[in-house]
Amino acid sequence: MNVSAQKQVSALAKISKSGDSIEDSDVSFRPYFNMQSLTHQPSLALSDVSSEDDVNSVTSSLRDFGTEDTFNFTCVSTPCPTVSETAVPARKPLQWEFYGLTIWVELEEFDSDLSQAIAHFNSTQGVPLIPQSHTTAIYGMTHLTVQEAKQRLRSVKDKIPAWPKFAKPVGVVQDIAVNGQPGQVCSIAWAELTLATNPEHEAALDILYEIFHGPGGAKKRVAPWKPHNSVAYDNPEDSVLNLADTITYMASKPTILGKERRVQALSLWNTEGKMEDWECLDRIHFF
């Protein structure tokens, strides 16, 4: 982290501990110290999660959910758009070796805002480009062939006509994951928009697990779901990602923190190997 970013983080932490509020256009942040029980009020949170670094969260109020009922099939990923910032030298490609077949939930975008966020951090931080904006539903399936997984994906619409809508994001997090820690399956640095689950999401994910793992399947899902939409990945050693830059960018884009989102598609990816090896295999669209 550069000196400027360190000063910004220190300032945020100082403000949070003092009890003062931070104002940024329509978003108001107040001190909040329990990441595990997010309130419905916008907050700035400090908490130890997977690393010793501070983790901060900006919370937003929740909204109702809705559904759509039309489908089509394609596997053309939305390309991350180019951005106007001066590009910095690329960092080392992500070194973590992933595995298996994975199901992603793809959220609707407003003027490509989520893809623009991914492109922004790639351009300004030099971190690897995430190939598609997504929220992971099922990771690392090794018990199915590609053809079997495609067939099961295309049967999803028979049981899940549309995925429930997501409320506004409830957090902005930048942290380091450590493989083996609760809920973590890799060792990477990342920045994310944290989303909220609800009974409708939990029911849909139960059905999805049943489709791909079978009734009473060997792999039991861990509930509740912790959905998030990552905007940047980096290697955990000497990562350039920092909370100040993440919050500043997110707060500057009104649609990112201020919009509910329908689920546009579910996609099947081969996530075997490093991130540059990932490949989209199939996709179903809800609208």
TAKARA-V461402 format. One record per run of one state. SS is the DSSP state (A for helix, B for strand, O for the rest). FROM is the first residue (numbers start at 1). LEN is the number of residues. If there is no record, write none. Layout:
ss=SS from=FROM len=LEN
ss=SS from=FROM len=LEN
This chain:
ss=O from=1 len=2
ss=A from=3 len=16
ss=O from=19 len=3
ss=B from=22 len=3
ss=O from=25 len=2
ss=B from=27 len=3
ss=O from=30 len=1
ss=B from=31 len=2
ss=O from=33 len=11
ss=B from=44 len=2
ss=O from=46 len=1
ss=B from=47 len=1
ss=O from=48 len=7
ss=B from=55 len=1
ss=O from=56 len=16
ss=B from=72 len=2
ss=O from=74 len=24
ss=B from=98 len=1
ss=O from=99 len=2
ss=B from=101 len=7
ss=O from=108 len=5
ss=A from=113 len=13
ss=O from=126 len=9
ss=B from=135 len=7
ss=O from=142 len=4
ss=A from=146 len=8
ss=O from=154 len=2
ss=A from=156 len=4
ss=O from=160 len=6
ss=B from=166 len=1
ss=O from=167 len=4
ss=B from=171 len=6
ss=O from=177 len=12
ss=B from=189 len=6
ss=O from=195 len=4
ss=A from=199 len=15
ss=O from=214 len=14
ss=B from=228 len=7
ss=O from=235 len=8
ss=A from=243 len=9
ss=O from=252 len=2
ss=A from=254 len=5
ss=O from=259 len=2
ss=B from=261 len=1
ss=O from=262 len=1
ss=B from=263 len=8
ss=O from=271 len=2
ss=B from=273 len=1
ss=O from=274 len=1
ss=A from=275 len=3
ss=O from=278 len=1
ss=B from=279 len=7
ss=O from=286 len=2
